[in-house]
Amino acid sequence: MPAPGRQGGGAPQGPSLNALALQEELDVREQINKKLKEALEEKARETDEQRTFFLEMETLLSRFVSSSSSPSHQQEEDKKSLTGTVSAAIRKLLAALDHAQEQLQQASECMQQLQQEKQQTEEQLARTRLSLHAAERECLRLQQLDKQRETLALQAQAQQRTLKQQALLIDGLKQRCSTLEAER
C-alpha cells in the first residue's frame, strides 16, 4: 500500500523542469553571445578599415600641401583652410573611432561577463542534475522500502492468521483433553 501523498509507479521520467529551464536559458545566452561576438568582430574590422583610410588620407593631404611649388597667397590660404578643415574632420572621425573602440571594449567586457554567467549557470545546471539524480535514487530507495514494508505487512497478517488458527486448534485440544480426563 503506497504511503499517503505518494503515487505508485516508477521514478520521474526525464530531467526536471528546473534543469530544462536552466538549459533553455543557457541556449538563449549562447545564441546572444554568438551574435554579440560576430557584431563585435565586424565593428572591429570596420573600425580598423576606417582608421587606416583616414590615416592614409591625412598622409596624402600632408604630401599635397608640402609638394606644391610656390603657390600664390590665396592658394596658400585655401590650402591651409582646406588642410585645417580636413585635419579637423579627420581628428573628429578618429575621436569617433576611438569612442567606437571604447564601446567595442565595453561590449567585449560585457561578453566576457556573459561568458562567466554562462559558465556559472552551466555549473549550477550540473549541480542541479546531480541533485536530481540523487533525488531519483532516493525515490527509488523509498519505493523499494515501501514495497518491502507492504510485503512484511502481508507476511505479518498471514502469521497472525496462522497464530489464530493454531490458538483455536490448541483451545480445541485443551477442551478435548479436559473432556477425556473428565471421562476417566
ROSE-4610 file (N, C-alpha, C; in Angstrom, 1 decimal, always signed):
// ROSE-4610
residu = [M/M/M/P/P/P/A/A/A/P/P/P/G/G/G/R/R/R/Q/Q/Q/G/G/G/G/G/G/G/G/G/A/A/A/P/P/P/Q/Q/Q/G/G/G/P/P/P/S/S/S/L/L/L/N/N/N/A/A/A/L/L/L/A/A/A/L/L/L/Q/Q/Q/E/E/E/E/E/E/L/L/L/D/D/D/V/V/V/R/R/R/E/E/E/Q/Q/Q/I/I/I/N/N/N/K/K/K/K/K/K/L/L/L/K/K/K/E/E/E/A/A/A/L/L/L/E/E/E/E/E/E/K/K/K/A/A/A/R/R/R/E/E/E/T/T/T/D/D/D/E/E/E/Q/Q/Q/R/R/R/T/T/T/F/F/F/F/F/F/L/L/L/E/E/E/M/M/M/E/E/E/T/T/T/L/L/L/L/L/L/S/S/S/R/R/R/F/F/F/V/V/V/S/S/S/S/S/S/S/S/S/S/S/S/S/S/S/P/P/P/S/S/S/H/H/H/Q/Q/Q/Q/Q/Q/E/E/E/E/E/E/D/D/D/K/K/K/K/K/K/S/S/S/L/L/L/T/T/T/G/G/G/T/T/T/V/V/V/S/S/S/A/A/A/A/A/A/I/I/I/R/R/R/K/K/K/L/L/L/L/L/L/A/A/A/A/A/A/L/L/L/D/D/D/H/H/H/A/A/A/Q/Q/Q/E/E/E/Q/Q/Q/L/L/L/Q/Q/Q/Q/Q/Q/A/A/A/S/S/S/E/E/E/C/C/C/M/M/M/Q/Q/Q/Q/Q/Q/L/L/L/Q/Q/Q/Q/Q/Q/E/E/E/K/K/K/Q/Q/Q/Q/Q/Q/T/T/T/E/E/E/E/E/E/Q/Q/Q/L/L/L/A/A/A/R/R/R/T/T/T/R/R/R/L/L/L/S/S/S/L/L/L/H/H/H/A/A/A/A/A/A/E/E/E/R/R/R/E/E/E/C/C/C/L/L/L/R/R/R/L/L/L/Q/Q/Q/Q/Q/Q/L/L/L/D/D/D/K/K/K/Q/Q/Q/R/R/R/E/E/E/T/T/T/L/L/L/A/A/A/L/L/L/Q/Q/Q/A/A/A/Q/Q/Q/A/A/A/Q/Q/Q/Q/Q/Q/R/R/R/T/T/T/L/L/L/K/K/K/Q/Q/Q/Q/Q/Q/A/A/A/L/L/L/L/L/L/I/I/I/D/D/D/G/G/G/L/L/L/K/K/K/Q/Q/Q/R/R/R/C/C/C/S/S/S/T/T/T/L/L/L/E/E/E/A/A/A/E/E/E/R/R/R]
num = [1/1/1/2/2/2/3/3/3/4/4/4/5/5/5/6/6/6/7/7/7/8/8/8/9/9/9/10/10/10/11/11/11/12/12/12/13/13/13/14/14/14/15/15/15/16/16/16/17/17/17/18/18/18/19/19/19/20/20/20/21/21/21/22/22/22/23/23/23/24/24/24/25/25/25/26/26/26/27/27/27/28/28/28/29/29/29/30/30/30/31/31/31/32/32/32/33/33/33/34/34/34/35/35/35/36/36/36/37/37/37/38/38/38/39/39/39/40/40/40/41/41/41/42/42/42/43/43/43/44/44/44/45/45/45/46/46/46/47/47/47/48/48/48/49/49/49/50/50/50/51/51/51/52/52/52/53/53/53/54/54/54/55/55/55/56/56/56/57/57/57/58/58/58/59/59/59/60/60/60/61/61/61/62/62/62/63/63/63/64/64/64/65/65/65/66/66/66/67/67/67/68/68/68/69/69/69/70/70/70/71/71/71/72/72/72/73/73/73/74/74/74/75/75/75/76/76/76/77/77/77/78/78/78/79/79/79/80/80/80/81/81/81/82/82/82/83/83/83/84/84/84/85/85/85/86/86/86/87/87/87/88/88/88/89/89/89/90/90/90/91/91/91/92/92/92/93/93/93/94/94/94/95/95/95/96/96/96/97/97/97/98/98/98/99/99/99/100/100/100/101/101/101/102/102/102/103/103/103/104/104/104/105/105/105/106/106/106/107/107/107/108/108/108/109/109/109/110/110/110/111/111/111/112/112/112/113/113/113/114/114/114/115/115/115/116/116/116/117/117/117/118/118/118/119/119/119/120/120/120/121/121/121/122/122/122/123/123/123/124/124/124/125/125/125/126/126/126/127/127/127/128/128/128/129/129/129/130/130/130/131/131/131/132/132/132/133/133/133/134/134/134/135/135/135/136/136/136/137/137/137/138/138/138/139/139/139/140/140/140/141/141/141/142/142/142/143/143/143/144/144/144/145/145/145/146/146/146/147/147/147/148/148/148/149/149/149/150/150/150/151/151/151/152/152/152/153/153/153/154/154/154/155/155/155/156/156/156/157/157/157/158/158/158/159/159/159/160/160/160/161/161/161/162/162/162/163/163/163/164/164/164/165/165/165/166/166/166/167/167/167/168/168/168/169/169/169/170/170/170/171/171/171/172/172/172/173/173/173/174/174/174/175/175/175/176/176/176/177/177/177/178/178/178/179/179/179/180/180/180/181/181/181/182/182/182/183/183/183/184/184/184]
x = [+0.8/+0.0/+0.9/+0.8/+1.6/+1.4/+2.4/+2.3/+1.4/+0.7/-0.2/+0.5/-0.1/+0.6/+1.5/+1.8/+2.8/+2.0/+2.4/+1.7/+2.6/+2.1/+2.9/+3.5/+4.3/+4.9/+6.4/+6.9/+8.4/+8.9/+10.2/+10.9/+10.4/+10.6/+10.3/+11.0/+10.3/+10.9/+11.5/+12.8/+13.4/+13.9/+14.5/+15.1/+13.9/+14.2/+13.3/+13.0/+11.9/+11.6/+12.6/+13.2/+14.2/+15.5/+15.8/+17.0/+16.7/+15.5/+15.1/+15.2/+14.7/+14.7/+16.1/+16.9/+18.3/+19.0/+18.7/+19.3/+18.8/+17.5/+17.0/+17.6/+17.8/+18.4/+19.9/+20.6/+21.9/+22.0/+21.0/+21.0/+20.7/+19.8/+19.5/+20.7/+21.4/+22.6/+23.7/+23.8/+24.8/+24.6/+23.3/+22.9/+23.2/+22.9/+23.2/+24.7/+25.4/+26.9/+27.4/+26.9/+27.4/+27.2/+26.0/+25.6/+26.4/+26.6/+27.4/+28.8/+29.4/+30.8/+30.9/+30.0/+30.0/+29.9/+29.0/+28.9/+30.1/+30.7/+31.9/+33.1/+33.2/+34.3/+34.1/+32.8/+32.5/+32.8/+32.4/+32.7/+34.2/+34.9/+36.4/+37.0/+36.6/+37.1/+36.8/+35.5/+35.1/+36.0/+36.2/+37.0/+38.4/+39.0/+40.4/+40.4/+39.5/+39.4/+39.3/+38.4/+38.2/+39.4/+40.0/+41.2/+42.3/+42.5/+43.6/+43.3/+42.0/+41.6/+41.9/+41.5/+41.7/+43.2/+44.0/+45.4/+46.1/+45.7/+46.2/+45.8/+44.5/+44.0/+44.8/+45.1/+45.8/+47.2/+47.8/+49.2/+49.2/+48.2/+48.1/+47.9/+47.1/+46.8/+48.1/+48.8/+50.0/+51.1/+51.1/+52.0/+51.6/+50.3/+49.8/+50.1/+50.0/+50.2/+51.7/+52.6/+54.0/+54.6/+54.0/+54.6/+54.3/+53.4/+53.1/+54.2/+54.5/+55.6/+55.1/+55.7/+55.5/+54.0/+53.1/+51.7/+51.5/+50.4/+50.0/+49.5/+49.4/+48.9/+47.5/+46.6/+45.2/+45.2/+46.0/+46.1/+46.6/+47.6/+48.2/+47.1/+46.3/+45.3/+44.2/+43.9/+42.9/+43.4/+44.7/+45.2/+45.2/+45.6/+45.6/+44.2/+43.3/+41.9/+41.4/+41.7/+41.3/+42.0/+43.3/+44.0/+43.5/+43.2/+42.7/+41.3/+40.5/+39.1/+39.2/+40.0/+40.2/+40.8/+41.9/+42.5/+41.6/+40.8/+39.8/+38.8/+38.3/+37.3/+38.0/+39.2/+39.9/+40.1/+40.5/+40.6/+39.3/+38.2/+36.9/+36.5/+36.8/+36.5/+37.3/+38.6/+39.5/+39.0/+38.5/+37.9/+36.7/+35.9/+34.7/+35.1/+36.2/+36.7/+37.2/+37.9/+38.3/+37.1/+36.1/+34.9/+34.3/+34.2/+33.7/+34.5/+35.8/+36.6/+36.4/+36.2/+35.9/+34.6/+33.6/+32.3/+32.5/+33.4/+33.7/+34.4/+35.2/+35.9/+34.9/+33.9/+32.9/+32.0/+31.7/+30.9/+31.7/+33.0/+33.8/+33.8/+33.9/+33.9/+32.5/+31.4/+30.1/+30.0/+30.6/+30.5/+31.3/+32.4/+33.2/+32.3/+31.6/+30.7/+29.6/+29.1/+28.0/+28.6/+29.9/+30.5/+30.7/+31.1/+31.2/+29.8/+28.8/+27.5/+27.0/+27.4/+27.0/+27.7/+29.0/+29.7/+29.1/+28.8/+28.1/+26.8/+26.0/+24.7/+24.9/+26.0/+26.3/+26.7/+27.5/+27.9/+26.6/+25.7/+24.5/+23.7/+23.6/+22.8/+23.4/+24.8/+25.4/+25.1/+25.1/+24.8/+23.3/+22.4/+21.0/+20.8/+21.5/+21.4/+21.8/+23.0/+23.4/+22.4/+21.8/+20.7/+19.5/+19.2/+18.1/+18.3/+19.5/+19.9/+19.9/+20.4/+20.3/+18.9/+18.0/+16.6/+15.9/+16.3/+15.7/+16.1/+17.4/+17.9/+17.2/+17.0/+16.3/+14.9/+14.2/+12.8/+12.7/+13.7/+13.7/+13.9/+14.8/+15.1/+13.8/+13.1/+11.9/+10.8/+10.7/+9.7/+10.0/+11.3/+11.7/+11.4/+11.7/+11.3/+9.8/+9.0/+7.6/+7.1/+7.7/+7.3/+7.7/+8.9/+9.3/+8.4/+8.0/+7.0/+5.7/+5.2/+4.0/+4.1/+5.2/+5.5/+5.5/+6.2/+6.3/+5.0/+4.2/+2.8/+2.0/+2.1/+1.3/+1.8/+3.1/+3.6/+3.2/+3.1/+2.7/+1.2/+0.4/-1.0/-1.2/-0.4/-0.5/-0.1/+1.0/+1.4/+0.3/-0.3/-1.4/-2.5/-2.9/-4.0/-3.6/-2.3/-1.8/-1.8/-1.4/-1.4/-2.8/-3.8/-5.1/-5.7/-5.3/-5.7/-5.1/-3.8/-3.2/-3.7/-4.1/-4.7/-6.0/-6.8/-8.1/-7.9/-6.9/-6.6/-6.2/-5.3/-4.9/-6.0/-6.9/-8.1/-9.0/-9.1/-9.9/-9.3/-7.9/-7.2/-7.3/-7.3/-7.4/-8.8/-9.8/-11.2/-11.3/-10.7/-10.8/-10.1/-8.9/-8.1/-9.0/-9.6/-10.4/-11.6/-12.2/-13.3/-12.8/-11.7/-11.1/-10.8/-10.2/-9.9/-11.1/-12.1/-13.4/-14.0/-13.9/-14.5/-13.7/-12.5/-11.8/-12.1]
y = [-1.2/+0.0/+1.2/+2.2/+3.3/+4.3/+5.0/+6.0/+7.1/+7.7/+8.8/+9.9/+10.5/+11.7/+11.2/+9.9/+9.4/+8.6/+8.6/+7.8/+6.6/+5.5/+4.4/+4.6/+3.7/+3.8/+4.0/+4.3/+4.4/+5.8/+5.9/+7.2/+8.2/+9.5/+10.6/+10.4/+10.6/+10.4/+11.7/+11.7/+12.9/+13.9/+14.9/+16.0/+16.8/+17.4/+18.2/+19.5/+20.2/+21.5/+22.5/+22.5/+23.5/+23.2/+22.0/+21.7/+22.1/+21.8/+22.2/+23.7/+24.5/+25.9/+26.5/+25.9/+26.3/+26.0/+24.9/+24.5/+25.5/+25.8/+26.7/+28.1/+28.5/+29.8/+29.8/+28.7/+28.6/+28.7/+28.0/+28.0/+29.5/+30.2/+31.6/+32.4/+32.3/+33.1/+32.8/+31.5/+31.2/+31.8/+31.8/+32.5/+34.0/+34.6/+36.1/+36.3/+35.5/+35.6/+35.5/+34.5/+34.3/+35.5/+36.1/+37.3/+38.5/+38.6/+39.8/+39.7/+38.5/+38.3/+38.6/+38.1/+38.4/+39.9/+40.6/+42.0/+42.8/+42.3/+42.9/+42.8/+41.6/+41.3/+42.2/+42.3/+43.1/+44.6/+45.1/+46.5/+46.7/+45.8/+45.9/+46.0/+45.2/+45.2/+46.6/+47.1/+48.3/+49.5/+49.4/+50.5/+50.5/+49.3/+49.3/+49.8/+49.4/+49.9/+51.4/+51.9/+53.4/+54.1/+53.6/+54.3/+54.3/+53.1/+53.1/+54.1/+54.1/+55.1/+56.5/+56.9/+58.3/+58.6/+57.7/+57.9/+58.1/+57.2/+57.4/+58.7/+59.1/+60.4/+61.5/+61.5/+62.6/+62.6/+61.5/+61.4/+62.0/+61.7/+62.2/+63.7/+64.2/+65.6/+66.4/+65.8/+66.5/+66.5/+65.4/+65.4/+66.5/+66.6/+67.5/+68.9/+69.2/+70.6/+70.9/+69.9/+70.2/+70.1/+69.5/+69.3/+70.5/+71.4/+72.4/+73.4/+73.9/+74.8/+76.2/+77.1/+78.5/+78.9/+78.5/+78.9/+80.4/+80.9/+82.3/+82.4/+83.6/+83.8/+83.3/+83.5/+83.0/+81.5/+80.9/+79.4/+78.9/+79.5/+79.1/+79.1/+80.2/+80.3/+79.2/+79.0/+78.0/+76.6/+76.3/+75.0/+74.9/+76.0/+75.9/+75.7/+76.4/+76.3/+74.9/+74.4/+73.0/+72.0/+72.2/+71.3/+71.3/+72.5/+72.6/+72.0/+72.2/+71.6/+70.1/+69.6/+68.1/+67.5/+68.2/+67.7/+67.7/+68.7/+68.8/+67.6/+67.4/+66.4/+65.0/+64.8/+63.6/+63.3/+64.4/+64.3/+63.9/+64.6/+64.3/+62.8/+62.4/+61.0/+60.0/+60.3/+59.5/+59.4/+60.6/+60.6/+59.7/+59.8/+58.9/+57.4/+57.2/+55.8/+55.3/+56.2/+55.9/+55.6/+56.4/+56.2/+54.8/+54.5/+53.3/+52.1/+52.3/+51.2/+51.0/+52.1/+52.0/+51.3/+51.6/+50.8/+49.4/+49.1/+47.7/+47.0/+47.7/+47.2/+46.9/+47.8/+47.6/+46.4/+46.3/+45.1/+43.8/+43.9/+42.7/+42.3/+43.3/+43.1/+42.5/+43.1/+42.6/+41.1/+40.8/+39.4/+38.5/+39.0/+38.1/+37.9/+38.9/+38.8/+37.8/+37.8/+36.9/+35.5/+35.3/+34.0/+33.5/+34.4/+33.9/+33.5/+34.3/+33.9/+32.6/+32.4/+31.1/+30.0/+30.2/+29.1/+28.8/+29.9/+29.7/+29.0/+29.3/+28.7/+27.2/+26.9/+25.5/+24.8/+25.4/+24.7/+24.5/+25.5/+25.3/+24.2/+24.1/+23.1/+21.7/+21.6/+20.3/+19.9/+20.9/+20.6/+20.2/+20.9/+20.5/+19.1/+18.8/+17.4/+16.4/+16.7/+15.8/+15.6/+16.7/+16.7/+15.9/+16.1/+15.4/+13.9/+13.5/+12.1/+11.5/+12.3/+11.8/+11.7/+12.6/+12.6/+11.4/+11.1/+9.9/+8.6/+8.6/+7.4/+7.2/+8.3/+8.3/+7.9/+8.4/+8.0/+6.5/+5.9/+4.5/+3.7/+4.2/+3.5/+3.5/+4.7/+4.8/+3.9/+3.8/+2.9/+1.4/+1.1/-0.3/-0.6/+0.4/+0.2/+0.1/+0.9/+0.8/-0.6/-1.1/-2.5/-3.5/-3.4/-4.3/-4.2/-3.0/-2.8/-3.5/-3.3/-4.0/-5.5/-6.0/-7.5/-7.9/-7.2/-7.6/-7.5/-6.5/-6.4/-7.6/-8.0/-9.2/-10.4/-10.6/-11.7/-11.7/-10.5/-10.4/-10.8/-10.4/-10.7/-12.2/-12.8/-14.3/-15.0/-14.5/-15.2/-15.0/-13.9/-13.7/-14.6/-14.8/-15.8/-17.2/-17.5/-18.8/-19.0/-17.9/-18.0/-18.1/-17.4/-17.6/-19.0/-19.5/-20.9/-21.9/-21.7/-22.6/-22.4/-21.2/-20.9/-21.6/-21.5/-22.2/-23.7/-24.2/-25.6/-26.1/-25.3/-25.6/-25.5/-24.5/-24.5/-25.7/-26.1/-27.3/-28.6/-28.7/-29.8/-29.8/-28.6/-28.4/-28.9/-28.5/-28.9/-30.4/-31.0/-32.5/-33.2/-32.6/-33.2/-33.1/-32.0/-31.9/-32.9/-33.0/-34.0/-35.4/-35.7/-37.1/-37.3/-36.4/-36.5/-36.6/-35.9/-36.0/-37.3/-38.0/-39.3/-40.4/-40.2/-41.2/-41.3]
z = [+0.0/+0.0/+0.0/-1.0/-1.1/+0.1/+0.5/+1.6/+1.1/+2.1/+1.7/+1.1/+0.0/-0.6/-1.7/-1.8/-2.8/-3.8/-5.0/-6.0/-6.3/-6.6/-7.0/-8.4/-8.9/-10.2/-10.1/-11.3/-11.4/-11.0/-11.2/-10.9/-11.9/-11.6/-12.5/-13.8/-14.9/-16.2/-16.7/-17.3/-17.9/-16.9/-17.4/-16.5/-15.8/-14.7/-14.1/-14.8/-14.5/-15.2/-14.9/-13.7/-13.3/-14.2/-14.4/-15.3/-16.7/-17.2/-18.6/-18.7/-17.7/-17.8/-17.8/-17.0/-17.0/-18.3/-18.9/-20.2/-21.3/-21.2/-22.2/-22.1/-20.8/-20.6/-21.1/-20.9/-21.4/-22.9/-23.6/-25.0/-25.6/-24.9/-25.3/-25.1/-24.0/-23.7/-24.7/-25.1/-26.0/-27.4/-27.8/-29.1/-29.0/-27.9/-27.7/-27.7/-27.0/-27.0/-28.4/-29.2/-30.5/-31.4/-31.3/-32.1/-31.7/-30.4/-29.9/-30.4/-30.3/-30.8/-32.2/-33.1/-34.5/-34.8/-34.1/-34.2/-33.8/-32.7/-32.2/-33.1/-33.7/-34.7/-35.9/-36.4/-37.6/-37.3/-36.1/-35.8/-35.7/-35.1/-35.0/-36.4/-37.3/-38.7/-39.4/-39.2/-39.8/-39.2/-37.9/-37.2/-37.7/-37.9/-38.4/-39.8/-40.6/-42.0/-42.1/-41.3/-41.3/-40.8/-39.7/-39.2/-40.2/-40.9/-42.0/-43.1/-43.5/-44.5/-44.1/-42.9/-42.5/-42.4/-41.9/-41.7/-43.1/-44.1/-45.4/-46.0/-45.8/-46.3/-45.7/-44.4/-43.8/-44.4/-44.6/-45.2/-46.6/-47.4/-48.7/-48.7/-47.8/-47.8/-47.3/-46.4/-45.9/-47.1/-47.9/-49.0/-50.1/-50.3/-51.2/-50.8/-49.6/-49.1/-49.2/-48.8/-48.8/-50.2/-51.2/-52.5/-53.5/-53.2/-54.2/-54.3/-55.5/-55.7/-55.7/-55.0/-54.8/-55.2/-54.3/-54.6/-54.3/-54.8/-54.5/-53.1/-52.6/-51.3/-51.1/-52.1/-52.0/-52.0/-52.9/-52.9/-51.6/-51.1/-49.8/-48.7/-48.7/-47.7/-47.9/-49.2/-49.5/-49.0/-49.3/-48.9/-47.4/-46.7/-45.2/-44.7/-45.3/-44.8/-45.1/-46.3/-46.7/-45.8/-45.6/-44.7/-43.3/-42.8/-41.4/-41.3/-42.3/-42.3/-42.3/-43.3/-43.4/-42.2/-41.6/-40.4/-39.3/-39.1/-38.0/-38.2/-39.5/-39.7/-39.4/-39.8/-39.6/-38.1/-37.3/-35.9/-35.3/-35.8/-35.2/-35.5/-36.7/-37.1/-36.3/-36.1/-35.3/-33.8/-33.3/-32.0/-31.9/-33.0/-33.1/-33.1/-33.9/-34.0/-32.6/-31.9/-30.6/-29.6/-29.8/-29.0/-29.3/-30.6/-31.1/-30.5/-30.5/-30.0/-28.5/-27.8/-26.3/-26.1/-27.0/-26.9/-27.2/-28.2/-28.5/-27.3/-26.7/-25.5/-24.4/-24.2/-23.2/-23.6/-24.9/-25.4/-25.2/-25.4/-25.1/-23.7/-22.8/-21.4/-21.0/-21.6/-21.3/-21.8/-22.9/-23.5/-22.5/-22.0/-21.0/-19.8/-19.3/-18.2/-18.5/-19.7/-20.1/-20.1/-20.6/-20.6/-19.2/-18.3/-16.9/-16.3/-16.6/-16.2/-16.8/-18.0/-18.7/-18.0/-17.7/-17.0/-15.7/-14.9/-13.6/-13.7/-14.8/-15.0/-15.4/-16.2/-16.5/-15.3/-14.4/-13.2/-12.3/-12.2/-11.4/-12.0/-13.4/-14.0/-13.7/-13.7/-13.4/-11.9/-11.0/-9.6/-9.5/-10.3/-10.2/-10.8/-11.8/-12.4/-11.3/-10.7/-9.6/-8.5/-8.1/-7.1/-7.6/-8.8/-9.4/-9.4/-9.8/-9.8/-8.4/-7.4/-6.0/-5.6/-5.9/-5.5/-6.2/-7.5/-8.1/-7.5/-7.1/-6.4/-5.0/-4.3/-3.0/-3.2/-4.3/-4.6/-4.8/-5.6/-5.9/-4.6/-3.7/-2.5/-1.6/-1.6/-0.8/-1.3/-2.7/-3.3/-2.9/-2.9/-2.6/-1.1/-0.2/+1.2/+1.4/+0.6/+0.7/+0.3/-0.8/-1.2/-0.2/+0.4/+1.5/+2.7/+3.0/+4.1/+3.8/+2.6/+2.2/+2.3/+1.8/+1.9/+3.3/+4.2/+5.6/+6.3/+5.9/+6.5/+6.1/+4.8/+4.4/+5.1/+5.3/+6.0/+7.4/+8.1/+9.5/+9.6/+8.6/+8.6/+8.5/+7.6/+7.4/+8.7/+9.3/+10.6/+11.7/+11.7/+12.7/+12.5/+11.2/+10.9/+11.3/+11.0/+11.4/+12.9/+13.6/+15.1/+15.6/+15.0/+15.5/+15.2/+14.1/+13.8/+14.8/+15.0/+16.0/+17.4/+17.8/+19.1/+19.2/+18.1/+18.1/+18.2/+17.5/+17.5/+18.9/+19.5/+20.9/+21.9/+21.7/+22.6/+22.4/+21.2/+20.9/+21.5/+21.4/+22.0/+23.5/+24.1/+25.6/+26.0/+25.3/+25.6/+25.5/+24.5/+24.3/+25.4/+25.8/+26.9/+28.2/+28.4/+29.6/+29.6/+28.4/+28.2/+28.5/+28.0/+28.1/+29.6/+30.3/+31.7/+32.5/+32.2/+32.9/+32.7/+31.6/+31.3/+32.1/+32.5/+33.2/+34.6]
